[in-house]
Amino acid sequence: MADAPDNTRRNFLTAAAIGLGSVALYSARGLSETQWLPKLLDRAEGLTKRAQRLIAGKWSMAPEFSKADLSPVFKANGTLDPGTPAYQAMAANGFRDWRIPVGGLVAHPFSLSLDDLKAYPSRTQITRHDCVEGWSCIGEWTGAPLRLVLAKVDPLPKARYVVFYCADPMSDTTDGSTPPYYYESLDLLEAFHPQTILAYAMNGAPLGVPHGAPVRLRCERQLGYKHAKYVERIELVESYEHINGGKGGYWEDQGYTWWAGI
């Protein structure tokens, strides 16, 4: 932020305000089904992301709290139990056989066990989880900084996004087809942020199943649906347009915005 000239900052914020105002204006006129409006909405989302990073700084930290601030009950978001036979078998043996392959556009792909993850220098942070549904809770999370994992695999120059594939199916199917599974993505800047961790403990204890055992993503500058639970594979990609619905996440494919900064 300090490096941006004042006139550049003003011009950018003016453009962002105009873009967002245009979205509101044309939505009010009932033009949401036109071909160009989705492109305008995508552009407004990009402006919002850039504006937040310009104002707050690329490495700004989400607020952290004390143990006295911990919520008495931390509500679990999203899926409460993947419920698949494969997941249940893993849970039954304490996730000793859980592995997270890390690959894609990397020089040195490898596979992480829970012990591998716990061998990294850990980070513990007490942060507020803000759900898109309107509720918030404060919890303590411990895990491995994602940037340390990514440093080991050495992202290739084309890599722009990190995609997290999860164990929770998002629907039941009766026709024998494979149901959609939860997935999410971050850009590399957010992935390398100090508060972005692969968490394996909550409030001083191993993650419980409702909260994403054995490993969940914590990206504290983002709304709750970005914090993927039950992470079982990580892939670095140049674009997420070819993945599932092409919007970068399960809920994004249903209409949520990809940039969920708070």
N, C-alpha and C positions, 0 to 999 in steps of 0.2 A: 504493500500500500504506500509506503513512504517513498518508493522509487517512482511512482506514477506522477507525471506532471499534473498540476491542478486543472489546467484546461482540458487535458485528456480525460481526467476523471469526470469532470462536469459533463463533457460531451457524451461520454459513455452512459452515465446515469440518465441523462436526458433521453438518449435513444432507448434505453431500457424502459423508461416511464412511458414513452410514446408507444413502444411495442406492446406493453401490457395494457395500456389504455385502448389500443386498437382491438385487442382480443375482447375486452369487455364490451366495447361499442358494437362490434359486429356480432358477437354472441347475442346481445340484446336485440339485434335486428332479425334474429332467427336464421342466420346464415351458417349454422353449424354443420350443415351437410354439404357445403360447397367443397370443391377439391382443394382450394388453396388454404382454407382455414386450418386443417391439421398441420400444414407446414408452418403457418404462423404461430400456432400453439407450440410446436417444437422449437421454433426460434425464440419464443418468449421464455421457454424453459431454459434454453441455453443462456439467455441474457440474465435470468435469475441466478444461475450458477456463477456466471462470471461476475455479476454484481456483488454477490456474497463474498466471493474470494477477493475481490478488489477492496471491498470495505473492511472485511474482517481479517484479511490476510490468508495466504495459502496454508500457513501452518498454525493458524489460531486454534486454541484449545477449547473444547467444550468444558463447561463448568464442572468442577469436581467438588465433592462434599466430604463430610466427616462421618464416622460410624454412627454418631448421634442422629444423623439425618436419614439413616436407612429406613425404608418403609417396613412396617410390621409384617405386611404380607405383600410379596411381589407377584403381581398378576402375571400369568403366563400368556404370551401373545401367540396367535396363530395356532398351528397344530400342537396338540397336547401329547400325542403319541403316534409315531408313524404306523405302528400296528402291523407291519409286514412280517412274514415269517423270518426273513433275513435279519431284520432289525431286532426282532424278539430274541433270536438266537444270539446275536451280539450282546444284547443287554443281559442275557442270562449268564454269560461268562465274564461280566464286568467290562465288556468292550476290549478285552485283551487282544482280540484279533482285528480290531478296527484299524483300517489303513486309509490314508488320504493321499492318493496320487496327485502330484503337482507337475503339470506338464503344459503342453501347447507351445507357444512361441518362447521357448527357453533353451538355454545352452546345455543345462544339466538337469533334466527331469529326475525326480526321485519320489519315493513314497514315504509318508510320515506315519509312524505309529504314535500312540499316545505317549509312550516313553520318550520317543524322539522329540515330541512337542514340548514335553515337560523339561527336557534337557536344555532348551533355550533359556537365556536370561528372561525371567518372567516380569510382567508388569501387572500391578494391581491398581485398579482405579474405581472410585465410587462416583457413579454418574447417574443422571436421570434418563430413564427410558421414556420417550414420548411417542405414544401410539397415534396413528392417524385417526383412530376412533375417538380420540379426545381425552384419554386417561394417561396418567404419568405415574411412574414408580421410581424410587431410588434404590439401587443395588450395588453391591461390590463384586467386581469381576476380576478374575486372575487368568492370565493366559500368555501366550507367546506373541510378541509383536509380529504382525504379518510381514513387516519390512525385512525382518531377519530371515524369514523363510524365503521370501522372494530374492533376497540377496544371494542365497545359496544356489537357487536355480538359475540365476543370471538371465534376466529377461532380454530377449533379442530386441534390436532397434524398432522393429515393426509392432511390438506389443504395446497396446494402448489400454486394455481393460483386463481385469481379473474377474473370472466367472466362477461362482460357487454353486456346485451341484449338491443337492441335499437328498436325504433318505425318505422324506415324507411325501407320499402320493397325495395329490390334491383333489382326487375324485375317485369314485368307485366305477369300475367298468364291468359290464355283464356280457360283453360281446367278445371277450378274449383279447381285446386290444390293450396296449400298455397305457396306463393312466399318466397324465402329466405329473411330473415331480417338481417340487419347489426348486427354484434357482434364483440367483441374484448376481449383480455385478457392480463393480466399482471401477472408476478410472484409476490409473496408476498413482496419481497425486493423492487421492483419498486412501488408496491401499497402503501407501508408504507413510501415512500420517501416524504420529507417535501413539495416538489413542486407538488405532485400529489394530485389534488383537484377535487371535484365535483363542477364545476363552474355553477353559476346561473346568473352571471352578466359579462358584457363585456364593457370596457371603461366607467364604472360608471353607466350603464343602464342595465335593465334586458335583458337577452339574446334574440335576435331576432330569428325568425324561421329559417332563412338561416344559423345561427350560432349554432343551436342545442337546441333551447328552448324546455323545460324549464331548462334542466340540461344536461351538457356535461362533459366528462372527459377531464382533462388537465394533461398530464404526460410529463413534459417539456423536459425530456431527450430523447424523442422518436420522430420519424417522424410523420407527420400529420395524417396518416391513423390510428394510434393507438389511437388518441384522439376521441373516440366514441362520437357521438352526439345523442340527443334524448334518453338518457339512461332511461329505464323503468324497468329494473330488474338487480340485482347483485347476482351472485352465486359464492360461494367458492367451488373449486373442487380439487381433487387430480391429475387429468389428464384431458386434453381437447380432448383427442383422440376420445372420443365418441360423441363429439358435432359437428354437421353438417359435414363439410369435414375433421374434425380431425386435422386441422393445427393451431387452436387457434384464428382464425379471418376470417372475410369474404374475405378480400384480400389475406390473407395467403392461404386460400383454392384455390385461383386463381393463386398462384405461388409466391406471395410476401414472404419475410422472416418474421418469427415471431419476431425475435429480430431486432428492428429498431432504435437502439441507435444512437445518434448523438453527 
